[in-house]
Amino acid sequence: MNFKAYDILSSLVPGFLILLAVLKLLNVPFDKDLVVAYTAVAFLLGYLMNTLSSWLEDFYFFTWGGKPSSALLDGRDIWKVRFYHAAEVKALLLADSGKPAAKNDELFAIAMRSANGEKDSRVEDFNTLYAFSRVLLTTVLLSAIALLTQHRCDWRYYMVLIPATLVIWLRCKQRGYYYAKEVLNVYLKKKRP
């Protein structure tokens, strides 16, 4: 089994955040002598958070107003992420699908199949950044809910956790759009003569 740096960091960073939140919730002091044990527990917690973030993806899409890939194929973009070739890409994808009424999910799957594994492409990097942002969003969201529940009368928690959650929510949304845009750009580049 080969681990990439992403696999380790995407589990350890959220895992340690959850571990620190749990220690705070249970009023257990951090013990520097247990750092190896904490690392193992953090990796497991991070792995679970990665799974949960994948399961919550449809909820996140709902809060974003739909899937980034579908929005871009329909000509809708967001602040910071513009895609100017939606009509052209959609026409090419519809031709490739052979179905004049193919849904956006099917069209984007065709674009991903074409873009994945492309040499000198940034698609994998953008996918990694999106997945990492998604697990961080899930981690911060759940930690914030737990901490705000325990400290509901302390305004300092609200001042830090609510803005942090909103910023990470927005950044995760942007990462989703950046990934979808990169897939569509790579597909378009391959299709143009």
Secondary structure, DSSP 8 states (H G I E B T S, - for coil): ----HHHHHHHHHHHHHHHHHHHHHTT----GGGHHHHHHHHHHHHHHHHHHHHHTHHHHHHHHTS-HHHHHHTT--BTTB--S-HHHHHHHHHHHHT-TT--HHHHHHHHHHHHTT-TT--HHHHHHHHHHHHHHHHHHHHHHHHHHHHTTT-HHHHHHHHHHHHHHHHHHHHHHHHHHHHHHHHHHHHH--
